[in-house]
């Protein structure tokens, strides 16, 4: 029988796609989801019945070390994706980010060490680089905490590094650049634009249009996670996962409106503008290490990924509160 794999944050956007891919590859999956008194499992609730019936769902809190330890038992591979991820909300509730992203990661690291896990894949973010000091950004780029969110992820990354160096824990850190696709919430820019356009809004309300982002379709991102889990070369280091191409938010908006067949006008909404010193101006991935050492490369172009994403959002608008700004 195949070895058991744990995915934390399994109810989330990337986590649900990772669970789906692992099951399709024939893996036994335990899905760690945030406990909900109504027994909701986030995006896992939308997976096909033939997928979810193969998943052992484990509701708990990543901040509880006892629950995390129990979830890790018998697992040989752990993908740690559980985190608070919204940058704007980290301005409001920074302590929550410390508890979830730092203490939660510590709980996972300790449990994996105690249970002799064979591979832990820890999730970082390109936001840890801050505004690019050079482009494309490779894994040697300095880490800069330009928001409480990015600072919490830097701390989590360094904890993972310390468990590798101090205890020999086989941990691989994956650093995705901006991932997009079906099931993403409208706290992210692509669903924000698409939901407003598809719901017939006359004005598309956005923040700063000048930042440049490197966008990767979610199916490519999860294959990057799996490639890191399957290679000893990824242990003890960070691996960038991104397309290697940048696009401004303004140009991205125009492309999405085209795919939505929308003539809506883009207008500035000041509440969506981040503090100037906190805004990361440019992120473009140097993915050459992953390409050369993991055999991974993105398969979807930006237009292909956006076409699939817009089609999914069009069919699932009821999942979104279009009229409100999601932080």
N, C-alpha and C positions, 0 to 999 in steps of 0.2 A: 504493500500500500504506500502511496506517495506521502512524503513527509508533510506535516501540518505547517501552514504559513499563516502568520498573524498580520493583519493590516489595521493599524490604528487610524482614526479619522476616516473610517471606511464609509461613513454616511455622507461625506462631503463630495465636492465636485470631482477632484482628481481621484480621491479614494474610491469612489463608487466605480469609476472607469477601471481602476487598477484591479478591484475585486472581480469585475466582469471579465477582464482579460485573463486573469489567473485561472478562473474557473474554466474558461474556454480552452486554456492550455492544459487542463486536466489536473490542476492543483487542488488540494484540500485547503480550504480557506476558513479561518476564524476572523470574523469582522468585529473589531472593537468600535462600538458606537457610543456616543454620549447618551447617558441614561435619560429617558424621557418618560414621565409618569403616564402618558397616553400610549406608550409602547410604539412610538414612531421611530423609524429607522432612516430618516433623511432620504437621500436619493436612492438608497437601496430599495425603498418601497416601490420605485418605478422600474426596477429591473425585471426582465422576463421571468416568469414562474420557473422555467427550467434552469435558470441561473441561480435564483435565490434559494431554491430548494437544496442546492448543494453547499450552501453557506451556513456556518455556525455563527449566529449573531450573538455578540457578547456585550450587553449594555453595561456601561460603567462610566467612571470619571477618570480621566488621565491624571488628575491631580491626586488620586488616591493610590498610594504605593502598594497597598495590599491587593486592590483590584487589579492593578497592572501586573503584579507578580502572578496572580492566578491566571490572567489571560495569556501570559507568556509560556506557562507550563506546557510541555510537550511540543512546542513550536521550534523548528530548526531555522526558519527564516522569519524575520520580522521587518515589515515596512512601517516606519513611523511617520505618519502624515498628520496626526492630530495636532492642531494648533489654532490659535486665533490669528486671522490673516489680514483683517481690514486695517489699512494704514490710518484713515481718518478716525476710526473708533479708538485706535491706540492713543490718540491725543486726549480722548475723553476718559479712558479707563486703563492707564498704563500698568497699574498693579495686576489687573487681570492677565495681561500679557506676560508679566513676570511669572505669575503662578502657572499658567497653562503652558507657555512655550519653554520656560526654563525649568521650573520644578517638574512639569510633566515629562520633559525629555530626560531629566535626571532619573525619574522613576523608571522609565523605559530602559535606560542604559544599565541601571543597577539590576533590574529584573533579568535582562538579557545576560549579564555577567553571571548572576547567580544560577541561572538555568542553563548555562553552557550553550547559548544560541550560536549556531554556526555562521550566520550572517545577519547583521542589522543594517538596513538601509535607512539612513536618517535624512529627512527632508530639510534642505536649506532654501534659500531664495536669492535671486539676483539683486534684491533690494539691499542685501548685506554689502554690496559694493559701493552703494551711494552713487552720486553722479560720476559718470565715467571720467577717470583721469587720463585714460587713453582708450581707443577703440580699435578693433574689437577687444572686449574684456576677456582675458584669460584667467585661469584659476589663481594666478600669482598677484592679481590686482589687490591693492589694500582694501580692507574692510572698514566701512564708515557707517556709523549709526545715525542716519539722518532722520529717523523717526523712532518713537518708542518701540514700534513693531520691529523694525530692522535691528535695533539694539538687542531686543530679546532673542532674535534669531541668531545674531552673532554670538551671544552668550551660549545658546544651545549648541551651535556648531563647535564652539571651543570646548564645551563639556564633552561632546562626542570625540573630539580630537584627544582630549585628556584621557578618556577611557581606553582609547587605542594605545596611546603612548605609555600610560601607567600600568594597565592591566592586560594589554594585548587583546582587547575586545575586537573582533573582526567587524568593524563598522565602516561602511562606505557612505560618504555624504554626497547626496545628489543636489545640485543647485540649479533648479529650473529657472529659466527666464519666464516671461509672461505667457502662461498657458491659457488657452481658450477652447471653447467647444460646448456641446450640449450639456445641460445641467448646471452651468455656471450661474451664480446669483448676480443680480443687477447691482451689487456693490462694485463689480468690475465694469470696465469701460465698454466692452463690446456688447454685453447684454443691455447696458444702460442705453446705448444708442439704438440698438435693434428694437427693444421693447417700446421705446417712445415712437419710433418710426412706424412699426407695425400696428400700433394701437391708434394711429391716425393723428398723433399730436402735431399741431401746426408748428411748434417750436421744439427743437431738440436742445435740452438744457445740459450744458457741459461746463467743465472747468477749463483749465489752461489747455490750449490746443497744440502748443509747441513741443512738449516732451516727446522724445523718440523712444519707442519700445520695440523689442524683439519678441515676436509672437510665434508660439508653437502650438499646433493642434494637439488636443489632449491625448489622442491615440498615440502620437509620436512620443509625448512625454512619458506615458506609462511604459512604453517599450524601453525608454531610457532607464527607468527605474529597474526594470527586470534585467536589462543588460548589466547594470551595476551589481545586482545581486548575484549574477551568474559568473562574474569575473573576479579572480583574486587580485587583479591589477588595480581594482577600484578601492581595495581596503586601505584605510589610513589616509585617505585624501578626499578632496572635494572634486566633483566632476560637473562641469557645466553641461546643461541640456538646453539647447536653443537652436534657432534656425540659422543664425549668423547674418540676418538681414534686419534692418531697422526701418520703421515707418513712424512718421509723426502722428499724433492723435488727430490732428486736422485732416491729414490725407486718409487716415484710417476711417474717419467719420464719413468722408465722401464716398469711399468704397462701399461701406455698409449701407448707406442710403441708396446707392445704385442697386445693390443686391436686394434691397427691400422695395425697390421701385417707388421710392418716396421723394417728394419734392419739399419736404419739411426744411425749415430754416434753422441753422445752428446758432444759438445765442448763448452768451456768457451767463452763468449762474455763479455769483460770487461765493455762495456757501460751499461750492464744490472746488474752490481754489485752495490748494494747500499752502501753508506758510512758505514763503519764498526760500528760506534756507533749508526747509525740509523736503521740498520737491526735488526728486531725482530727475535731472534733465535728459539724460541719455543713457540707454542700456542697449548694447549690441553684443551678442555672444560670440566668443571664440570657442567653437565646439570641436576644434581639431583634435584635442586629446581623446574625447569620446569616440570620434570617427576613427581615429588611428588605433586605439587600444581596446575599444569595446565593440567595434563593428557596428556602431549605431549611427544612423543619420536620419534626418526627418524625411518622411515620405509624402507629406501633404504640403502643397503650396499654400500661401496665405489665402488666395482666392478660393481654392478647393475647400479649405477648412472653414472659411467664413460662409460659403454656400451651404455646407452641411449644418453649420450652427444656426444660420438665419432660418433655414427650413425647420429645424427643431423648435426654435423659439416661436415661430409662426403657429406651430401646432400645440404649443404649451404656454400660451400667454397667461393662462389662469394661475400659473405658479408665481406670477410677478405682481408686485404692487407698483404699477407704472407711475402713478401720480406722486409718489413720495421719493425723497432722496435717501437711498440706502447707504449708510456709512459702514 
